[in-house]
Amino acid sequence: MEIPAINLKAIILVHWLLTLWGCMNGLPDSFAWGNFSVLAVGLWAVGQRDSVDAVLMLLIGLSLTILTDIVHFGVYYPLMESLTNSSDAFRFSASMAILSLLLKPVSCFFVYQMYRERGGDYNLHFDLETSAESRCTTDSADTTYFGRQY
């Protein structure tokens, strides 16, 4: 089964709109700064179609904002809910921010596909045996001492 191609512009537009609505009432400025900064990196990825780095930075940024959004909701949602008496504006704003958070893993998946299409290959490979052998080998500096061969 082939994965459908999603336009990067559509991803950025949806998250921009949801973040804008999420910032209307209740969440702190750090929520807006974090999310809009990542969306600015997304505009860079849209502008430079052949840049692997831009898409990788967008992927890392989206992943980090998943974590920071969870922290924002955990810290500020109960506080703002009690201060605003659960007004309709607060519920709408919080709902849009939560919807944005729920869509971010899906967006990360599609951005990762774009990263692979642009030629990115992010495989972590730790070859511990080779690195241990390279530290334990001796070279000519170990066998000489002040120019004398031992």
Secondary structure, 3 states (H helix, E strand, C coil): CCCCCCCHHHHHHHHHHHHHHHCCCCCCHHHHHHHHHHHHHHHHHHHCCCCHHHHHHHHHHHHHHHHHHHHHHHHHHHHHHHHHCCCHHHHHHHHHHHHHHHHHHHHHHHHHHHHHHCCCCCCCCCCHHHHHHHHHCCCHHHHEECCEEC
